[in-house]
Amino acid sequence: MKKYFILFLCLITFILTLYSVKMPVFHEFSEVSTLYVGEANSNCKIVMTKNSFVPFILSVRGESVQIHNKNFNLNSLLAHFDARLIFIEELEEGTSYYAFSNQIKYRKIMKDKVVNLHVFIAENYVVLGSPIIFGSF
C-alpha cells in the first residue's frame, strides 16, 4: 500500500509540473521572448526569457518577440495561428495589424473588438505581441 501511495504522489507531482511550465506563444519565431508581468498595459513589468519551458507565472499578461522582417509573411503567420485580421493602423514607423486567434489565451478589447495577436511591421524588423505589444516598437 505504501508503494502505491508513493507512486500516486509521484504521478501528482509530475502532472503539477506539466501544468506549471509552458512554452511562450511565439517560441517558434524567436529564441527569446518578452513577458509582460503584472498589469495588462504599458505599466507592466517586462521580463526577458529564453524560449524553453518557462516557469508558469500567474501574473503574465502577455508576450512579444522581435524578429527580422527579411522572410516574414503576415499571411503565413495568420494561418499558423488560424487568426483572422480585425483591423490595421498605419503609423509613421510602420504598420500595426491586429488579429484574433482562438489558439492564443490572452485577450484585449480595442476599438470595441477583441484582439489577441498584434503584429507591427517596420522597415527592418517585425514585433509579434499578444494580446498586444506593450511599450514601444
NUKEMI-344166 format. One line per field, with one value per residue: x, y, z of N, C-alpha, C in turn; residue number from 1. Coordinates in steps of 0.02 Angstrom, whole numbers, padded with zeros to 5 digits. Layout:
<atoms>
nc1 = [X ...]
nc2 = [Y ...]
nc3 = [Z ...]
cac1 = [X ...]
cac2 = [Y ...]
cac3 = [Z ...]
cc1 = [X ...]
cc2 = [Y ...]
cc3 = [Z ...]
resi = [NUM ...]
</atoms>
This chain:
<atoms>
nc1 = [00041 00098 00188 00102 00047 00160 00190 00074 00090 00205 00154 00057 00142 00215 00112 00072 00189 00194 00085 00135 00230 00261 00262 00317 00207 00259 00367 00416 00464 00566 00713 00710 00594 00486 00406 00255 00223 00118 00025 -00097 -00055 00039 00108 00159 00277 00426 00493 00626 00650 00723 00671 00630 00549 00464 00446 00282 00202 00089 00049 00076 00035 00044 00144 00289 00392 00536 00581 00677 00626 00653 00614 00483 00309 00153 00027 00059 00090 -00035 -00107 -00038 -00077 -00211 -00284 -00389 -00388 -00421 -00414 -00316 -00181 -00100 00057 00186 00311 00288 00174 00034 -00047 -00192 -00261 -00363 -00356 -00412 -00322 -00237 -00220 -00224 -00314 -00381 -00476 -00501 -00550 -00683 -00674 -00619 -00454 -00302 -00183 -00051 00035 00174 00246 00393 00521 00643 00620 00508 00380 00301 00160 00060 -00074 -00073 00061 00152 00223 00358 00389]
nc2 = [-00060 00061 00082 00109 00229 00313 00305 00365 00496 00534 00534 00637 00745 00749 00782 00908 00977 00978 01064 01178 01235 01312 01343 01490 01594 01632 01547 01477 01570 01649 01646 01708 01778 01913 01938 02003 02058 02069 02206 02226 02318 02461 02486 02371 02250 02207 02057 01966 01810 01652 01545 01412 01284 01380 01438 01438 01587 01667 01799 01835 01931 01943 01928 01952 01956 02005 02004 01980 02056 02000 01873 01872 01837 01897 01836 01700 01693 01726 01616 01514 01531 01517 01635 01781 01935 02088 02232 02369 02480 02620 02686 02808 02746 02617 02481 02424 02273 02200 02056 01907 01753 01592 01506 01570 01623 01750 01906 02062 02210 02318 02460 02419 02286 02117 02072 01976 01955 02044 02124 02212 02290 02351 02442 02367 02265 02155 02150 02037 02019 01976 01999 02121 02228 02292 02444 02517 02509]
nc3 = [00000 00037 -00068 -00175 -00133 -00135 -00271 -00320 -00268 -00338 -00468 -00459 -00431 -00552 -00643 -00594 -00617 -00757 -00782 -00729 -00808 -00966 -01143 -01223 -01321 -01447 -01472 -01582 -01668 -01618 -01514 -01394 -01282 -01232 -01084 -01020 -00865 -00722 -00733 -00865 -00967 -01026 -00910 -00862 -00795 -00875 -00928 -00986 -01069 -01108 -01240 -01189 -01094 -00981 -00813 -00747 -00724 -00629 -00650 -00781 -00918 -01052 -01205 -01310 -01459 -01552 -01720 -01873 -02026 -02146 -02210 -02172 -02172 -02167 -02195 -02184 -02048 -01990 -02037 -01971 -01838 -01856 -01868 -01881 -01966 -01886 -01879 -01950 -01920 -01980 -01952 -01924 -01908 -01953 -01987 -01897 -01864 -01810 -01741 -01713 -01628 -01585 -01533 -01448 -01282 -01219 -01208 -01269 -01274 -01405 -01490 -01478 -01513 -01494 -01477 -01496 -01553 -01608 -01732 -01779 -01912 -01966 -02058 -02048 -01957 -01865 -01744 -01642 -01544 -01400 -01290 -01356 -01413 -01285 -01227 -01319 -01498]
cac1 = [00000 00142 00215 00051 00042 00219 00179 00021 00120 00249 00111 00029 00198 00228 00057 00077 00247 00173 00041 00169 00275 00228 00304 00291 00164 00297 00429 00439 00487 00624 00742 00699 00528 00474 00344 00225 00203 00082 -00032 -00108 -00049 00109 00139 00180 00348 00449 00540 00652 00661 00740 00612 00624 00494 00474 00400 00217 00196 00018 00034 00095 -00023 00056 00210 00308 00459 00557 00615 00694 00571 00679 00571 00419 00249 00096 -00025 00082 00082 -00106 -00126 -00006 -00119 -00280 -00309 -00421 -00369 -00477 -00405 -00248 -00164 -00040 00096 00245 00366 00270 00103 00010 -00101 -00224 -00298 -00388 -00348 -00435 -00265 -00199 -00263 -00229 -00367 -00383 -00527 -00479 -00600 -00741 -00660 -00573 -00393 -00251 -00122 -00032 00095 00198 00296 00433 00564 00695 00603 00438 00367 00241 00139 -00005 -00129 -00046 00129 00154 00285 00373 00405]
cac2 = [00000 00119 00091 00141 00298 00348 00309 00416 00562 00549 00550 00704 00793 00754 00819 00978 01006 00992 01121 01237 01261 01321 01372 01556 01593 01641 01510 01453 01627 01681 01609 01748 01811 01964 01925 02060 02032 02116 02240 02213 02381 02483 02489 02304 02236 02170 02004 01930 01740 01607 01506 01342 01284 01432 01429 01471 01645 01684 01867 01851 01960 01944 01910 01978 01942 02045 01963 02014 02050 01977 01822 01871 01839 01907 01786 01637 01698 01721 01546 01474 01537 01515 01700 01825 02004 02128 02299 02390 02550 02645 02731 02836 02698 02554 02463 02377 02229 02171 01996 01865 01681 01551 01468 01613 01634 01819 01944 02134 02243 02379 02484 02375 02220 02075 02054 01943 01948 02110 02119 02277 02281 02411 02432 02316 02215 02140 02133 01997 02027 01951 02015 02175 02246 02344 02481 02545 02461]
cac3 = [00000 00040 -00135 -00216 -00110 -00161 -00343 -00329 -00255 -00395 -00525 -00447 -00439 -00623 -00675 -00574 -00652 -00826 -00782 -00702 -00858 -01031 -01195 -01244 -01381 -01509 -01466 -01647 -01707 -01588 -01457 -01334 -01277 -01181 -01048 -00987 -00799 -00679 -00764 -00936 -01003 -01033 -00844 -00843 -00787 -00933 -00910 -01044 -01054 -01164 -01259 -01170 -01047 -00931 -00757 -00753 -00681 -00629 -00670 -00851 -00952 -01123 -01228 -01375 -01485 -01609 -01770 -01935 -02073 -02211 -02239 -02137 -02213 -02122 -02208 -02155 -01975 -01976 -02049 -01919 -01778 -01878 -01845 -01930 -01959 -01860 -01906 -01966 -01906 -02012 -01910 -01958 -01904 -01983 -01988 -01846 -01883 -01751 -01762 -01659 -01636 -01529 -01507 -01401 -01223 -01199 -01241 -01256 -01314 -01437 -01538 -01468 -01543 -01455 -01514 -01455 -01593 -01633 -01774 -01801 -01964 -01981 -02117 -02038 -01907 -01851 -01675 -01632 -01475 -01380 -01335 -01398 -01395 -01235 -01231 -01385 -01551]
cc1 = [00043 00172 00166 00043 00100 00213 00127 00050 00167 00209 00081 00082 00214 00175 00060 00135 00230 00129 00075 00221 00238 00279 00274 00253 00206 00364 00457 00470 00550 00649 00729 00630 00530 00407 00320 00195 00169 00021 -00036 -00109 00024 00144 00164 00256 00368 00503 00560 00666 00682 00680 00621 00563 00509 00426 00336 00214 00124 00003 00059 00032 -00014 00128 00225 00377 00472 00597 00634 00636 00592 00633 00502 00361 00188 00043 -00005 00075 00009 -00131 -00099 -00049 -00194 -00317 -00343 -00402 -00430 -00472 -00331 -00240 -00099 -00007 00156 00302 00352 00195 00088 -00050 -00128 -00268 -00323 -00379 -00374 -00378 -00225 -00245 -00272 -00284 -00362 -00438 -00499 -00530 -00662 -00734 -00612 -00515 -00346 -00187 -00107 00034 00113 00254 00328 00478 00613 00678 00527 00433 00301 00222 00071 -00017 -00112 00026 00125 00222 00295 00390 00480]
cc2 = [00063 00134 00127 00215 00340 00356 00363 00486 00582 00569 00620 00757 00803 00795 00892 01013 01023 01054 01185 01265 01267 01349 01441 01550 01592 01603 01484 01508 01661 01640 01645 01781 01864 01947 01990 02035 02087 02144 02224 02278 02401 02492 02421 02300 02192 02121 01968 01858 01702 01564 01432 01340 01335 01420 01467 01528 01668 01752 01885 01872 01963 01930 01946 01953 01991 02001 02006 02006 02024 01926 01819 01877 01841 01853 01717 01636 01691 01649 01500 01473 01531 01578 01739 01897 02045 02200 02315 02463 02568 02696 02756 02785 02632 02543 02412 02339 02196 02113 01959 01792 01645 01511 01506 01632 01707 01855 02018 02162 02309 02398 02439 02307 02182 02056 02016 01928 02015 02102 02190 02265 02348 02394 02373 02262 02208 02125 02096 02004 01997 01970 02073 02187 02303 02379 02506 02490 02463]
cc3 = [00000 -00029 -00180 -00197 -00137 -00236 -00359 -00319 -00313 -00456 -00518 -00456 -00513 -00659 -00657 -00607 -00724 -00830 -00757 -00750 -00924 -01080 -01211 -01310 -01445 -01509 -01532 -01690 -01681 -01529 -01391 -01337 -01223 -01150 -01016 -00921 -00759 -00713 -00839 -00975 -01004 -00966 -00820 -00832 -00846 -00912 -00974 -01024 -01117 -01177 -01250 -01124 -00992 -00873 -00768 -00701 -00685 -00658 -00740 -00888 -01027 -01139 -01294 -01394 -01542 -01656 -01830 -01984 -02141 -02245 -02206 -02185 -02166 -02132 -02180 -02079 -01956 -01985 -01994 -01855 -01794 -01855 -01901 -01915 -01938 -01887 -01913 -01947 -01941 -01966 -01949 -01961 -01938 -01980 -01934 -01872 -01820 -01774 -01700 -01677 -01575 -01499 -01455 -01343 -01205 -01238 -01222 -01300 -01339 -01490 -01537 -01500 -01498 -01501 -01467 -01494 -01626 -01671 -01796 -01851 -01979 -02040 -02108 -01988 -01900 -01777 -01673 -01559 -01463 -01308 -01382 -01377 -01345 -01239 -01302 -01435 -01563]
resi = [1 2 3 4 5 6 7 8 9 10 11 12 13 14 15 16 17 18 19 20 21 22 23 24 25 26 27 28 29 30 31 32 33 34 35 36 37 38 39 40 41 42 43 44 45 46 47 48 49 50 51 52 53 54 55 56 57 58 59 60 61 62 63 64 65 66 67 68 69 70 71 72 73 74 75 76 77 78 79 80 81 82 83 84 85 86 87 88 89 90 91 92 93 94 95 96 97 98 99 100 101 102 103 104 105 106 107 108 109 110 111 112 113 114 115 116 117 118 119 120 121 122 123 124 125 126 127 128 129 130 131 132 133 134 135 136 137]
</atoms>
